[in-house]
């Protein structure tokens, strides 16, 4: 019984680690890369360029709303899955824009 509880506990930790991604640092799960593009008639979407650069596929494509972290760079608005990603982009925007 004890080993079963331990196995379940380890499994839950692994799952949390795999799904946490950088979006877990945010109140909101929205992302960026460019001005939001309508994925459907209801919800605009964008790419988080930081997550795309880091190949964090869980955070790349997210819905954009009024709480989505964003920044303006060279006249264009970029959206991010978290404030952490927004801050990384603001430090080195060329690094993340070069991958487009």
C-alpha positions as CSV (number, residue, x, y, z in Angstrom):
1,X,0.0,0.0,0.0
2,X,2.8,2.4,0.9
3,X,4.6,1.8,-2.5
4,X,1.3,2.4,-4.3
5,X,0.9,5.8,-2.5
6,X,4.5,6.6,-3.3
7,X,4.0,5.7,-7.0
8,X,0.9,7.9,-7.3
9,X,2.7,10.8,-5.6
10,X,5.7,10.5,-7.9
11,X,3.4,10.3,-10.9
12,X,1.5,13.4,-9.8
13,X,4.8,15.3,-9.4
14,X,5.9,14.3,-12.9
15,X,2.6,15.3,-14.4
16,X,2.7,18.7,-12.6
17,X,6.2,19.3,-13.9
18,X,5.3,18.4,-17.5
19,X,2.2,20.5,-17.6
20,X,3.3,23.5,-15.5
21,X,5.2,25.3,-18.1
22,X,5.6,29.1,-17.9
23,X,1.8,29.7,-18.0
24,X,1.7,28.4,-14.5
25,X,3.5,31.7,-13.5
26,X,0.5,33.7,-14.8
27,X,-3.0,34.4,-13.6
28,X,-4.1,34.1,-17.2
29,X,-3.3,31.6,-19.9
30,X,-2.9,33.9,-22.9
31,X,0.0,34.2,-25.3
32,X,1.6,36.1,-28.1
33,X,3.9,36.8,-30.8
34,X,2.0,39.2,-32.9
35,X,-1.1,41.2,-32.9
36,X,-3.9,38.8,-32.0
37,X,-5.3,36.9,-34.9
38,X,-8.9,35.7,-34.7
39,X,-8.8,31.9,-34.4
40,X,-12.6,31.9,-34.3
41,X,-15.3,34.5,-34.3
42,X,-15.2,34.6,-30.5
43,X,-11.6,34.3,-29.2
44,X,-8.5,36.1,-30.5
45,X,-5.3,34.1,-30.2
46,X,-1.6,34.9,-30.4
47,X,1.8,33.2,-29.8
48,X,4.1,33.6,-26.9
49,X,7.4,34.1,-28.7
50,X,9.4,33.2,-25.6
51,X,7.7,29.9,-25.3
52,X,8.0,29.3,-29.0
53,X,11.8,30.0,-28.8
54,X,12.1,27.6,-25.8
55,X,9.9,25.0,-27.5
56,X,7.4,25.0,-24.7
57,X,4.5,23.9,-26.8
58,X,2.0,23.9,-23.9
59,X,2.2,27.7,-23.8
60,X,2.7,28.8,-27.4
61,X,-0.9,29.2,-28.6
62,X,-3.2,30.8,-26.1
63,X,-6.3,32.9,-26.0
64,X,-5.9,36.7,-25.6
65,X,-8.1,38.7,-23.3
66,X,-7.8,41.9,-21.3
67,X,-5.7,40.2,-18.6
68,X,-3.1,38.9,-21.0
69,X,0.5,40.2,-20.3
70,X,1.6,42.3,-23.2
71,X,4.2,44.8,-24.3
72,X,4.7,47.2,-27.3
73,X,7.8,47.0,-29.3
74,X,8.5,49.0,-32.5
75,X,4.8,50.0,-32.7
76,X,3.5,46.4,-32.5
77,X,1.8,44.7,-29.5
78,X,3.1,41.3,-28.4
79,X,1.2,39.1,-26.0
80,X,2.7,36.5,-23.5
81,X,1.5,33.6,-21.4
82,X,3.0,35.1,-18.3
83,X,4.7,38.2,-16.9
84,X,7.9,36.1,-16.7
85,X,7.9,35.6,-20.5
86,X,7.0,39.3,-21.1
87,X,10.0,40.4,-19.0
88,X,12.3,38.0,-20.9
89,X,11.1,39.4,-24.2
90,X,11.6,43.0,-23.1
91,X,15.2,42.3,-22.2
92,X,16.1,40.7,-25.6
93,X,13.3,41.3,-28.2
94,X,15.5,40.7,-31.2
95,X,16.4,37.2,-29.9
96,X,12.7,36.2,-29.9
97,X,11.7,38.0,-33.1
98,X,14.5,36.5,-35.1
99,X,12.8,33.1,-35.1
100,X,9.7,34.2,-37.0
